[in-house]
Structure formats: structure tokens, C-alpha cells
Amino acid sequence: MNTPVPRGGLYYRFNRFLERHLPARLYARSLIIVIAPLVVLQTIMGGIILDRHWDNVTKVLGRSLAREIGLLTELYDKSDKSETALQTIEYTANHRLNLTLDIIRNGTLPPPISRVFYSLVDDKLTKYLERETGKPFWIDSSADDGKVDVRVEVEKGLIFRILADDERAYATGTHWLLLSMLFSTLLLGLVAALFMRNQVRPIVDLARAAQDFGLGRDTDEFRPRGAAEVRQAGEAFLDMKRRIARHVEQRTAMLAGVSHDLRTILTRFKLELAVLGDSPKVKPLQDDVREMQHMLEAYLAFVRGDEGEQAVATNVVELAAEVAQAMSRSGTGVTVMEVPSLPVRLRPHSFRRLLANVLANALRHGKRVVLSGELRDGRLWLHVDDDGPGIAPESREEVFKPFVRLDTARNLDATGSGLGLSIALDIAHAHGGDILLDDSPLGGLRATIKIPV
């Protein structure tokens, strides 16, 4: 049994931190999951390899250079210290050891230079020169001419200045190793990104197809592909889509039959009442038949839904103006404020019915009704405000339930069937949106229709 994670625990806070700062998309998160460990591993291994490589190579080169310098000082110590001996030592350094030796007479060692906090070359050379020469010396490995300057005071006033190529004192090809490691990391990251993109794309296609299907858009081009689990989910989606289509088809056929039978009976009632004339006793019966006719149409519209109507690009401003103008014919007018003018993929007839039901509800209970709109959070927000009595906050969810009647009857439609806002909410959900109720700036109720654009 899975134990719930404590909300105040460290693991919970860590997960919340990741949720807030990680990208929202699956592809970006997958890349981080794959590439971040690769970069960290390459960095750690590169650091270890470079450290060992730099240390070992510098150690070998520094020891070799120190021994060659030690050899020159030893030759001088064992010679007769004449000019001929100095010339022999200089020849040995320049031609046999491939060093540049400059003998400074009546000279002194320069003052010590400041070093960086951690200078591996200077540390190694200092250690080995102390061991190999046993004499005072001075080192400068920070020159920009590619040389290491070593000066040894072989005796008072006599300085051996040895210039050696820096590659003889420490490893100089480290940057090439760094570049090769960086290039391999980028190459592996690119391969991982391409591979991950191909793995994530089928999941994105499945999510888009499911969203389009929920919004009534065409999904015939969707084909399951990708990994076995993703293909299995795609096949399950197609099976669900076929079952829903079959269910809608069967329900539509059944409703068509029921509608035909009930309308036949109502037509028979109307004919029989017409034969009876317009007497005062017949008029109440005629009103009951008309009311039954309206209620039957409302019930069938509620169950029928959108009848497979396809979503098309629709100008919301024009649609809202048409509905508001039609609703104004009943007496009370609807004031249409600023509504964003943009094409939105809608089922026009269904959305017209949604607006008509919400506006009719507002007109029934308010003397002033205002329709306005705005774009917010990637959605179109349509506000219907009235100055009526409003609805208590604890009762606002109830008005969307079919056949529920409150004291103020705010969910009744024109026929009094109690389905007006229920039908409107179903249509909003079919478009991937929602309807929210709140207090209106006019003092009554505000119905906000939220539709993705």
C-alpha cells in the first residue's frame, strides 16, 4: 500500500520546488532527465581525468627538467670553474639538452614573484629543484612567450638562466582534451534530443487528438505510433472514440423515433382541440399542449446535445451581436460591451444556444443585462451581468443540475423545464470550457463563459 507523502516533509517540498521551476512540457522535462545526468557525469569524469592527467604529466615533466638543470649545476661543481668549463656546460645545455642557457656573471636572483593561489607547475618544479640542485633558484612559469624561466645561483654572483619550452615543464595540450570532451557531450546531447523528440511526439499527438475530439474537431488523421505503451494508449483512444460515436448514433436514432412518436400524439391532440373550437374550456387545454410541446423540445435538445456538429472558425463578436439582437426582441434589451474580435473554433449553433440560454436567464430576472468579453490565460471570457436578485454562493452549483429549481428559479429556461443552464454548461464543456457564477458589478449575478481559443 502506498503511503501518502507528508505535505510538510522535505521530499514534498523538493517535489514542489521541481514542479515550480521545471518546464511544463514533457519534451523539455525529458531532455533534462536525459541530458542533465550526462553533463554531470561528463563533468565529474572530466575533472577527475584532467586532474590526474595534469598532475601525473606535470610530475614527470617537472622531474625531468629539474634533473637536467641539476645535471648542469653538477657539471659546474665538478669542473675547474674556468671559462672553458662554462663554455662546455653552455654547449651541453644548448645542443645536447635542447635548453637555452644564459650565464649571468655578477648577477643576483630577482625578487620572488607573486603566484596564483594554486600553481601546480611552480609547486612541482620547486620541489624537484630543491632536491636536484640544492642551490638558491628563482622560477617564472607565467610568461606569455611559451617559456619557463629558471634561474639558479650556482655560486655567489654567478647565475645560470635556463629557458625551457613550457611543454617540457607541464602538459600544454589540456585544452584539446577539454574541447574533445565538450564536443562529445554536445554530440551525445544532440543524439539524445533527437531520439527523445521522436519518443515524445506520439504522446503529444495523442494528447492533441484527445483534445480535438473533446472539442468536436476532426481527428481522422491520428494514427497510433511510437513505443508499445504509447501505441496501446492510442488504440484505446480510437476504440473509445468508436464506442462513443456508436453510442451517439444509437441515441440519435432512438431519440428520432421517440420524437416522432410523441410529436404524432401531440399533433393528434392539436387536431382534436381544433375541432372543438375556441371555447373558454378548450383554451386551457391548448395552452397545456403548447407547453408540453415546448418541454418536449427542451428535453430532446438536452439529451441530443450537439448532434455531431463540427467546430469551425467563428467570429464571436458577430455571433454575440446576433444572439443579443434576437434576445432583445422579447422586450428587455441586452447591452453588448467590448468583446475581443477574433475567430474561435466553435460549434456555431450549439454556442448560439449556450449564449441564448444564459442571456434568457439573465433577462428573466434582471432589468438590465450587459454582455462583455476579454482574453485571459489563453481563453475567451464572456461575462453576462444582470441587476437581478442573484444567487447565494452556496446554491450556485445547484443551478447547473438538470430539473433542479431554486426559489428564484435561476436555472429555468423559457419553457420552464429547468434545463437552461444545464444545457449551457454541457455545451461549454463540449467546447473544452466552463461556466462560472459570481457576483455581478450591477448587483445581480455574473455568468462567466470560458472558452479556449
N, C-alpha and C positions, 0 to 999 in steps of 0.2 A: 504494500500500500504506500502511495506517495505521500510524504509528509509535506504540508504547505510550508513555504519559506516565510519565516517571521518578517513582518514588514519593517521592523526597525533594525534587522540584522545587517551585518557587514555585507553578506552576499547579496541581499536585497538592494542595498544602497549602490553596490557595484553594478548590478544589472540596470538600475535606474540611471546611473551615470552613463552606461553604454547606450541605453535607449535614447538619451537626450543628445549625445554627441556623435553617434554613428549615423552614417547616411541612411535615409529611409528606404532606398531601393535595394532590391535583392542583389542585383548585379554588383553594385558598389560594395555591399557588405561581403559578398563572396570574394571579391578581389582582395579586400582587406584580410579576410580569413586565410587566403592562399598566399598572398604576397608578403604580408607582414612577417610571418614566421620565416619566410625565405630570406628577407632582408636582414632580420635579426640574426639568423644563423650565419649568413654570409659575413655579417659584420663581426660577430664573435670569432668565427674561424679565421677571418682575415686578420683580425687583431692578434690572435694567438700566433698565426703563421708568420706575420710580419715581425712580431716581437722576437720570436725565436730565430727567424732568418736574420734580422738586423743584428741581434746580439751575437749569434754564432759567427756570422761572416765578419763582423767588425772585430770580434775577438781574434780570429785567425789573422786578418789583415794587419791589425794593430800590433800583434805579437811579432809578425814577420818584419814590419817596418822598424819596430823597436830593436830587433836583433840586428838588422842591417846597420842601424845607427850605432848600436853598441859595438858592432864589428869595427866601424871607423874609429870610434874612440879608443878601442883596444889596440888597433894598429898604431895609433898615435902614442899611446902609453908605452908600447913595446919598442918604438923606434928611437932614434937618437935625437928626435925633435928638431932636426935640421930642415932647411928649406927643401932639400931634396926629398926628405921623408914626407913633407907636407904635399909636395907635387905628386908623389906616388899615391898618397891617400886620396888626393883630389881626382887623379886619373882613375883610381879604382871605383870611386863613387860615381863619377860621371859616365864612365864607359862600361864598367863591369856590373855595377849595381843599378844602373839607369836612374841615378839620383842626381839632383843638381846641388853640388856642394860649393859653398862660397865661404872662404876662410877670412874671418874678420880679425884683424890684428889691432891691439889696443882698444878693444871694444868691451861693452858691458851688455848684460841681458836687459831687454826692455822691461818696463814695469808690467806686472800681471794685468791681463785684460779681463773685463767682466764677462762671465759666461752665462749662458741661459740656465734656467733652473735645473734642467736635466740634459746634460750633454754626454751621450754615451761615448762618442769618439774621444773627447778630451779625457774622460774618466779612464777609458781603456789604455790610451797612449800614456797617460801619466803613470798608471800602474806599471806598465811594462817597461817604460823608460827608466823609472826608478830602479827596477830590477836589473836591466841590462847595462845601464851606464854607471849608475851610482854617482852621477855628477849633477850640478845645477842645470836646469834646462827651462825653456820657455816654449809654449805651444800656441799656435793660432790656426784653428781649423775653420774659422768663419769667413775667410777671404772669399771674394767673388771671382777670383781668377782661376778657380778649379785646382788650387794648390793648397797643400798643408805645409805651413811654415813651422819648422822645428829648429830651435837654436840651443846648442849645448856648449857650456863653458868648460872646455877640456882642461884649461888651466887659467890662471889669473891673467885677464887681458886677451885671451885667445878664444874666439867663438867660432864654432862650426855651425854655419847656417845651412840647413838641409831643406830643399824644396822638393816635395814629392807630389805626384798627381793624387788627387783626392780618392780616386778609385783604388789606390794602393793602401788607403787607410781605413776605408769603410765602404759599405755597399751603396753604390750610387744608382743602381737600376731599380730601386724600390718603386718609383712612380709608375714604371711599366707594369709591375706586378699589380699595383693598385688599379691601373686602367683596365687591365685584363679582367680583374675581379669585378669591377664595375660594369664592364661590357657584358660579362657572363650573367650578372644579376639582371641587367636590363633585358637581355635576350630571354632568359628564363621567365621574367615577369611578363614580357610580351606574349610568349607562348601560353603562359597560364591565363592571361587576359583573353586571348582569342578562344582558347578552349572553354573557359568559363562562360564567355559570351554565348557560345553555341549551346551550352548546357542550360543557361538561364532563359534563353529566348523562347523555347517551347513553353516554359512556365508562364512567361509574360503573355504569350499568345493565348494560352488557356484562360488566364485572368481577364484578358481583353474580350475574348469570346463570351465568357460568362457575364461580363458587364454589359456587353452589347445585347446579349439575349435578354437580360433583365430589363434593358431599356427599349426593347422591341425592335432592335436593329437587326440587319441581315447578318447571319453567322454561317452561311453556307460554305464560305471559303476556308473555314477552320478544319485542319487535319491534324490528328494526334501525331506527335513525333517527339524525339528526344529519348531520354532514359526510359527504362521499362516502367518505373513507377509513374513517370510523367505521362507516358502513353496510356497507362492504365487509368489514370485520372481523366485524361482526355476522352477515352472510350466511355467512361462512366458519365461524363458530361453529355456526350452525344446520346447515350441511352436515356438519360434523364430528359433531354430535350425532346426526343421522340415520344417518350411516355407523356410528357406534358402536352405536346401537340395532339396526340391521340385523345387524351382526356378532354382537351378543349373542343376538339372536333365532335366527340361523342356528346359533350354537354350542349354544344351549339345545336346539334341535331335534335336532342331531346327538348331543348327549350323552344326550338322552332315548332315541334309538334304540340307541346303544351300551349304555346302562344296561339297557335291556330285553333285548337280546340276551345280554349277559353274565349277567344275573340268571337268564335262562331256562336257560342252561347250568349255572349253579351249582345251580339248583333240581333239574335233572335229576341232577346228582351226588348231591345230598342224598337224592333218592328211591332212587337205586341203592344208596347206602350204607345207607339204612334197610332195604332188602330183605335186605341181608347180615347184619343183626342187630347185636349189641353185642359181638362177639368182640374179643379183645385186638388183633388185626391190623387191625380196622376203625376202632378209636378214633383212632389217629394220622391216618388219612385224614379222619375227621370234624373233627378239630382243624384240619387244613390247610385244609379247605373253609371253616370258620368264620373262620379268619384271612384267607383270600382274600376272603371276604365283607366283613370289616371294612376291609381295604386298598382294595377296590374302592370302598366308600362314602367313604373318606377321599380317594381320588384324584378322584372325581367332585365332592365338596364343594370341593376345592381349585380345580378348573377351573371349577366352576359359579359360584363367587363368591356374590354376594348375591341373584342371580336377580331383580333389579329390585325388591327390597323398598324401600318408601318410608320415608323418615325421619319419625318422629313424636316429639312431646314425651314423654320417658320419664324416670321418676324413677330416678336412678342408684342411690340407696340401696336401694330395693326390689329392683331388678334384681340388684345385687351380693349382697344377702342371699339371694335365691333361688338364685343360682349357687353361693354358698358353702355353703348348706344341702345342695344337691344333691351337691356335691363331697365333703361330709363323710360322706355315706353309705358312701363307699368305705373308711372306717376313720379315717384321719388327718383331724383337724378343721382348719377354716380360721377364724382369729380375725379378725373384722371390726371394725376400729377406726373412728374418726370419719371419715365420708365426707360432704362437703357435700351437703345435701339441696336439690336444685334440679332443675327439669326441663331436660333436654338433648335436642336433636333428634338421635335415633339411629335406626338400623335395629335394632329390639329383638332379633330372632332372630340377626342377624349379630353384634351386640355381645355377646349372651349366649355365643355360640360363642367369641368372642375371649377373654372372661374365663375360660371353661371351659378353653380350651387353655393359657392362661398359668398358671392355678391348678393344672391337672393336671400341668404340667411341674414346678411348684414342689413339689407333693405327692409326686411320684415321687422326688425327690432330697433332700427335707428332712423332718425330723420335726415341725417347727413352721413354719407358714405364717401370715403376717399380711397382711391387706388393709386399706389405709388410703387416704385421699384428701385433696386440698387444691385450692384455687383459686389459680392463679398465672399472671400475664401473660395474663389473659383466656382461660385454658384450664383444663380439669379434669385434674388429675394424679392417677392411680390408681397406688399403689405396691403391688406384690406382693413381699414379702420372705420368704425361707426361710433355714434354717440348714444347707443342704446344702453340697456341695463347691465350688459356684460355678464360674465360667468365667474363664479367663485373659483379660485385656483384649484381647490381640491376636487372640483367637478369637471374640470376641463378635459380630462382623459375620457370621461364617460360619454361625452357628446359624440365621439367617433365610433361608438359601438352601435351596430345595427339595431333599430327598433327601440333604442333607449330614449325615453322622453323625460327631460328635466322639467322643473316648474316653469322655466322660461321658454322651454321648447326650442332651444337654440340649434338643435340638430335636425329640426323638421325641414323637409323640402316643400315645394309648392303644393304637393298633393297631400301633405300631412302624413307621409308614410314613415318618417323618422329615419330616412336613408340619405339625406342630402349631404351631410359632412362625411358619412361613411363612404359614399361613392367617391367624393372628392379625395379622401385620404387614400383610397385604393388606387385612384388614377395617379396621385402624386407618387406613391410607392412604385407603381409600374414605370414611372419615368426616372426612378432612382432618387426621388426626392422625399419631401416630408412636409407636413403642415403643423405649425406650432401656434398655440393660442397664448395671448398675453394681454396685458392692459394696454388700451389704446390712448394715444395722446389726446383724442377727442373726448375721453371719459368713458368710453364703452369697451368694446372688445377689439383686439387686433388679431387677425388671422394672417400668419406669415407662410407663404408658399415658397419652399426652397427647391430649386430645380438645378441640377448640374448643367453647365454649359460646355 
